[in-house]
Amino acid sequence: MARATKQSVFGANVTGHPDVFVTIHPSAVLRGPDRDEAFDGLVEDLKKAALAL
């Protein structure tokens, strides 16, 4: 199972899929030790993905 970390590649070029975005699963926000930080990170990732569309 893959795990998204701070070292994850964002906007990677995967063969056949030029725009791949990796982030945490939204439910991880609720399970993590710092919900505010996790939520803020998820929102930033989703904003970047939206701009790439």
Stockholm file with secondary structure:
# STOCKHOLM 1.0

chainA/1-53         MARATKQSVFGANVTGHPDVFVTIHPSAVLRGPDRDEAFDGLVEDLKKAALAL
#=GR chainA/1-53 SS CCCCCTTCCSSEEETTEEEECCCCCHHHHHHSSCHHHHHHHHHHHHHHHHHHC
#=GC SS_cons        CCCCCTTCCSSEEETTEEEECCCCCHHHHHHSSCHHHHHHHHHHHHHHHHHHC
//
